[in-house]
């Protein structure tokens, strides 16, 4: 079986996808506990993280943002403000809620610098999509193949530790986590 792929030229002609749900910025421990109370009632959650980019060799930054998305709402946890609180760690270590992400090994490595965690209940899309004949590993290309739309990566290299996140940053972050969930649900139908 030949694996499905898409080239950059074809990708650039596709219309841009837009996150259709509500975005909740989580900047306090109380808000995090409230959001996690809602999320623990979900069976599936999209997952992603964002870290301030490094432009100098030897520099490294901690994870600044964790996105957890349902089909209708995405919570943006400002880890640079609240840290990896125990309730969030418990959520990541729970096997009761299935969490879907892409390149999760990198996310876990970065999160372990904040606090040791043993993630459970995660599905790695890069592994899953191969079973469906998709020969791409990037979220943008997988999404384009399945839905005929492009996920813009223009905000990827912005400052995720900024005092205020821009609307563009919020939408980009929410879209990434939501897209992981949408891909999984589409493949399982």
LINDA-V567797 format. One record per backbone hydrogen bond with DSSP energy under -1.0 kcal/mol. NH is the residue of the N-H (numbers start at 1). CO is the residue of the C=O. E is the energy in kcal/mol with one decimal. If there is no record, write none. Layout:
BEGIN
((NH | CO | E) (NH | CO | E))
END
This chain:
BEGIN
((4 | 133 | -3.7) (11 | 7 | -2.4) (12 | 8 | -2.3) (14 | 11 | -1.4) (17 | 150 | -3.0) (22 | 72 | -2.6) (24 | 74 | -2.9) (26 | 76 | -3.2) (32 | 28 | -2.1) (33 | 29 | -2.4) (34 | 30 | -2.0) (35 | 31 | -2.5) (36 | 32 | -2.7) (37 | 33 | -1.8) (38 | 34 | -1.5) (39 | 35 | -2.6) (40 | 36 | -2.3) (41 | 38 | -1.3) (42 | 39 | -1.8) (45 | 98 | -2.2) (46 | 69 | -3.1) (47 | 100 | -2.7) (48 | 67 | -1.6) (50 | 65 | -2.5) (59 | 56 | -1.9) (64 | 50 | -2.1) (65 | 50 | -2.0) (66 | 77 | -2.1) (67 | 48 | -2.9) (68 | 75 | -2.1) (69 | 46 | -2.3) (70 | 73 | -3.0) (74 | 22 | -2.7) (75 | 68 | -2.9) (76 | 24 | -3.1) (77 | 66 | -3.2) (78 | 26 | -2.8) (79 | 77 | -1.7) (80 | 64 | -1.6) (81 | 78 | -2.0) (82 | 78 | -2.4) (83 | 79 | -1.8) (85 | 83 | -1.4) (89 | 85 | -2.4) (90 | 86 | -2.8) (91 | 87 | -1.7) (92 | 88 | -2.3) (93 | 89 | -1.7) (98 | 43 | -2.3) (99 | 121 | -3.3) (100 | 45 | -2.7) (101 | 123 | -2.2) (107 | 103 | -1.3) (108 | 104 | -3.1) (109 | 105 | -2.1) (110 | 106 | -2.1) (111 | 107 | -2.7) (112 | 108 | -2.4) (113 | 110 | -1.0) (114 | 111 | -1.3) (115 | 111 | -1.9) (120 | 92 | -2.3) (123 | 99 | -2.6) (125 | 101 | -2.8) (128 | 124 | -1.9) (129 | 125 | -2.9) (131 | 128 | -1.2) (132 | 129 | -1.3) (133 | 130 | -1.6) (134 | 129 | -2.0) (135 | 4 | -3.0) (142 | 138 | -2.5) (143 | 139 | -2.7) (144 | 140 | -2.1) (145 | 141 | -2.3) (146 | 142 | -1.9) (147 | 143 | -2.9) (148 | 144 | -2.0) (150 | 15 | -3.0) (156 | 153 | -1.2) (158 | 155 | -1.8) (160 | 158 | -1.0) (162 | 159 | -1.2) (170 | 166 | -2.4) (171 | 167 | -2.5) (172 | 168 | -2.3) (173 | 169 | -2.7) (174 | 170 | -2.5) (175 | 171 | -2.4) (176 | 172 | -2.0) (177 | 173 | -1.5) (178 | 174 | -2.5) (179 | 175 | -2.8) (180 | 176 | -1.5) (181 | 177 | -1.6) (182 | 178 | -2.7) (183 | 179 | -2.6) (184 | 180 | -2.0) (185 | 181 | -2.5) (186 | 182 | -2.4) (187 | 183 | -2.6) (188 | 184 | -2.0))
END
